[in-house]
Amino acid sequence: MKNYKIIGLTGQSGAGKSTVAKLFESKNAFIINADILVNELYEPHSPCLKMLSAVFGKEIINSDKTLNRKKLAEKAFATKENTQLINSLVHPYVIMLFLKKLKSAVSGGSKIIVFDAPQLFESNADVFCDYIVSVTADKDRRIKRICRRDGISEKQALRRINAQLDEEFFKNNSDYIIENNDDFKSLQSKFDEFFNSL
């Protein structure tokens, strides 16, 4: 019998998932961050980057061979079909790296491993998890947070939100929902309630 738990941490953009990941970290959980894995995949000359430029065009690559994230995001979020396409190309690479990090965390003796992944369901990584925790928040709050965090317009933030799964999906497919509509103290108390139940 395995002596560790894998928690899939996901939720809507701008809901506060990164803050919850930090709370897990403060409890000595081992965090595997999907965004960091994607950064590794987007290294210059990587197979993943070559494949993306073949599909979305050479203009997504800067002259120094790094990824132009803004151009890729514009193309990826332009339509739901494009979002699905980029996901289908990148997710298998992410899962491969996730399993590698998981193996290393387990052999290092970690008891709680958190996969912090905005696209946990879309990548089918939820099948590896013992628990799924989703962070949600009201749409208006999320739009404000995304604009502030990423320096983009409300229209662009809304486009991102519309390209993602809706709140109902998270509620129906998660073991635990943490609503983040209030202050940090309230979020921490909801988190502690979940963590103490593990």
C-alpha positions as CSV (number, residue, x, y, z in Angstrom):
1,M,0.0,0.0,0.0
2,K,1.3,3.4,-0.9
3,N,2.3,5.7,1.9
4,Y,1.7,9.1,0.2
5,K,-1.2,11.1,-1.2
6,I,-1.4,12.9,-4.5
7,I,-3.6,16.0,-4.5
8,G,-4.6,17.6,-7.7
9,L,-4.9,21.3,-7.2
10,T,-6.8,23.2,-9.9
11,G,-9.4,25.9,-10.5
12,Q,-10.4,28.9,-12.5
13,S,-7.9,31.4,-13.7
14,G,-7.7,34.3,-11.1
15,A,-9.4,32.3,-8.3
16,G,-6.2,32.1,-6.2
17,K,-4.8,28.6,-6.8
18,S,-1.2,29.8,-6.4
19,T,-2.0,31.2,-3.0
20,V,-3.5,27.8,-2.0
21,A,-0.4,26.1,-3.4
22,K,1.8,28.3,-1.0
23,L,-0.4,27.2,1.9
24,F,0.2,23.5,0.9
25,E,3.9,24.3,0.8
26,S,3.8,25.8,4.3
27,K,2.6,22.3,5.4
28,N,5.7,20.7,3.8
29,A,3.8,19.3,0.9
30,F,5.9,18.6,-2.2
31,I,4.6,20.9,-5.0
32,I,4.8,20.0,-8.7
33,N,3.8,23.1,-10.6
34,A,2.5,22.4,-14.1
35,D,3.5,26.0,-15.3
36,I,7.1,25.3,-14.3
37,L,7.0,22.0,-16.2
38,V,5.6,23.9,-19.3
39,N,8.5,26.4,-19.0
40,E,10.9,23.4,-19.2
41,L,9.1,22.2,-22.3
42,Y,9.4,25.6,-23.9
43,E,13.2,25.8,-23.7
44,P,14.8,26.9,-27.1
45,H,15.1,24.1,-29.6
46,S,13.0,21.7,-27.5
47,P,10.9,19.2,-29.5
48,C,7.7,20.7,-27.9
49,L,8.5,24.2,-29.1
50,K,9.4,23.0,-32.6
51,M,6.1,21.2,-32.8
52,L,4.2,24.3,-31.7
53,S,5.9,26.5,-34.2
54,A,5.1,24.0,-37.0
55,V,1.4,24.1,-36.0
56,F,0.9,27.8,-34.9
57,G,3.5,29.5,-37.2
58,K,7.1,30.6,-36.9
59,E,6.0,34.0,-35.5
60,I,5.5,32.5,-32.0
61,I,9.3,32.1,-31.8
62,N,11.5,35.1,-31.0
63,S,14.7,35.8,-32.9
64,D,16.7,34.4,-29.9
65,K,14.8,31.1,-30.4
66,T,12.7,31.6,-27.2
67,L,9.0,31.4,-27.2
68,N,6.9,34.6,-27.7
69,R,4.3,33.7,-25.0
70,K,2.1,36.7,-25.9
71,K,1.8,35.6,-29.5
72,L,1.2,32.0,-28.6
73,A,-1.5,33.0,-26.0
74,E,-3.2,35.2,-28.7
75,K,-3.4,32.2,-31.0
76,A,-4.1,29.6,-28.4
77,F,-7.0,31.6,-26.8
78,A,-8.4,32.9,-30.1
79,T,-10.9,30.0,-30.4
80,K,-11.9,27.0,-28.3
81,E,-10.6,24.8,-31.1
82,N,-7.2,26.4,-30.9
83,T,-7.2,26.0,-27.1
84,Q,-8.0,22.3,-27.4
85,L,-5.4,21.9,-30.1
86,I,-2.6,23.4,-28.0
87,N,-3.7,21.3,-25.0
88,S,-3.6,18.1,-27.0
89,L,0.0,18.9,-28.2
90,V,1.5,20.0,-24.9
91,H,-0.3,17.8,-22.3
92,P,1.4,14.5,-23.1
93,Y,4.8,16.2,-22.5
94,V,3.6,17.7,-19.2
95,I,2.3,14.3,-17.9
96,M,5.7,12.7,-18.8
97,L,7.5,15.4,-16.8
98,F,5.0,15.2,-13.9
99,L,5.5,11.4,-13.6
100,K,9.2,11.9,-13.5
101,K,9.0,14.5,-10.7
102,L,6.4,12.4,-8.8
103,K,8.8,9.4,-8.8
104,S,11.6,11.6,-7.4
105,A,9.2,13.1,-4.7
106,V,8.2,9.6,-3.6
107,S,11.7,8.2,-3.5
108,G,12.6,11.4,-1.5
109,G,10.0,10.3,1.1
110,S,7.3,13.0,0.5
111,K,4.0,12.1,2.1
112,I,1.8,14.7,0.4
113,I,2.5,15.6,-3.2
114,V,0.5,18.4,-4.8
115,F,0.1,18.7,-8.6
116,D,-0.7,22.4,-9.1
117,A,-2.2,22.3,-12.5
118,P,-4.7,24.8,-14.1
119,Q,-5.5,22.2,-16.7
120,L,-5.7,19.1,-14.5
121,F,-8.8,17.7,-16.1
122,E,-8.0,18.7,-19.7
123,S,-4.7,16.8,-19.4
124,N,-6.3,13.8,-17.8
125,A,-3.9,14.1,-14.9
126,D,-6.8,13.8,-12.5
127,V,-6.6,10.0,-12.9
128,F,-3.3,10.1,-10.9
129,C,-4.8,12.0,-7.9
130,D,-6.2,10.7,-4.7
131,Y,-8.0,14.0,-4.0
132,I,-8.9,16.9,-6.3
133,V,-9.1,20.3,-4.7
134,S,-10.5,23.2,-6.9
135,V,-10.3,26.9,-6.1
136,T,-13.1,29.0,-7.3
137,A,-14.1,32.7,-7.1
138,D,-16.7,35.1,-8.5
139,K,-16.2,36.0,-12.1
140,D,-15.8,39.8,-11.5
141,R,-13.1,39.2,-8.8
142,R,-11.2,36.8,-11.2
143,I,-11.3,39.3,-14.0
144,K,-9.8,42.0,-11.7
145,R,-7.1,39.6,-10.4
146,I,-6.1,38.4,-13.9
147,C,-5.9,42.0,-15.3
148,R,-3.7,43.0,-12.3
149,R,-1.6,39.9,-12.4
150,D,-0.9,39.7,-16.1
151,G,-1.3,43.4,-17.1
152,I,-4.0,42.6,-19.7
153,S,-7.4,44.2,-20.6
154,E,-10.7,43.0,-19.2
155,K,-11.6,41.8,-22.7
156,Q,-8.5,39.6,-22.8
157,A,-9.1,38.3,-19.3
158,L,-12.7,37.4,-20.2
159,R,-11.5,35.6,-23.3
160,R,-9.2,33.4,-21.1
161,I,-12.0,32.7,-18.7
162,N,-14.4,31.7,-21.5
163,A,-11.8,29.3,-22.9
164,Q,-11.7,27.4,-19.6
165,L,-14.0,25.0,-17.8
166,D,-16.9,26.6,-15.9
167,E,-17.5,26.6,-12.2
168,E,-20.1,24.0,-12.4
169,F,-17.6,21.5,-13.9
170,F,-15.2,22.1,-11.1
171,K,-17.9,21.6,-8.5
172,N,-19.1,18.4,-10.0
173,N,-15.7,16.9,-10.5
174,S,-13.7,17.8,-7.4
175,D,-13.5,16.2,-4.0
176,Y,-13.2,19.6,-2.3
177,I,-14.0,23.2,-3.3
178,I,-12.2,26.2,-1.7
179,E,-14.1,29.4,-2.5
180,N,-11.9,32.4,-2.5
181,N,-14.2,35.4,-2.4
182,D,-13.1,37.0,0.8
183,D,-9.8,37.9,2.5
184,F,-6.7,35.7,3.0
185,K,-7.6,34.8,6.6
186,S,-10.9,33.3,5.4
187,L,-9.0,31.4,2.6
188,Q,-6.5,30.1,5.2
189,S,-9.3,28.9,7.5
190,K,-11.0,27.0,4.6
191,F,-7.6,25.5,3.6
192,D,-6.8,24.4,7.2
193,E,-10.2,22.7,7.4
194,F,-9.4,20.6,4.3
195,F,-5.8,19.9,5.3
196,N,-6.8,18.7,8.7
197,S,-9.3,16.3,7.2
198,L,-6.6,14.5,5.2
